[in-house]
Amino acid sequence: MSESIEHLVRQLYGLGTVRREIGRHALAELGSQGFTALAIVHVHGPVRVSEVAQHLAVDMSVASRQTGALLGAGYLEKQPDPDDARATLLSTTGDGKRVLEESHRRMVHAFGRVLEGWSDEEIASLAGSLERLRNDFTNTAARDQEVAR
């Protein structure tokens, strides 16, 4: 394995610190897991819990727990699935949209403070590289699933 990949992996492990800081400062109402689950429902909804689990790449029980907490807080609502009477669909409520927007605003503010010494080009480069990394992982996982079938 190349030295540069070893270094990248170590740096990615270190992103846990970034994630915890975001959770501590920017996502006080939701926590990072709740924010992500709520954002998935908002962007892709109405959706089933199984779709939330798929987007989060977590077990159904984890997605159920997260969406259950969001339902209890009034950020999500259930409705019958018109295609399957046994299933329900989740969508965001007005309060859910509000807390999602506020959490996003706080994240942008927190990142803005940390990255104030960075140029727009450096920020754009990092964002582009992270997007490419995420896409490459997604594509590789999809290919691996196809091969496994």
Buried (B, 14 or more C-beta within 10 A) or exposed (E): EEEEEEEEEEEEEEEEEEEEEBBEBBBEBBBBBBBBBBBBBBEBBBBBBEBBBBBBEBEEEBBBBBBEBBBEBEBBBEEEBEEEEEEBBBBBBEEBEEBBEBBBEBBEEBBEEEEEEBEEEEEEEEEEEEEEEEEEEEEEEEEEEEEEE
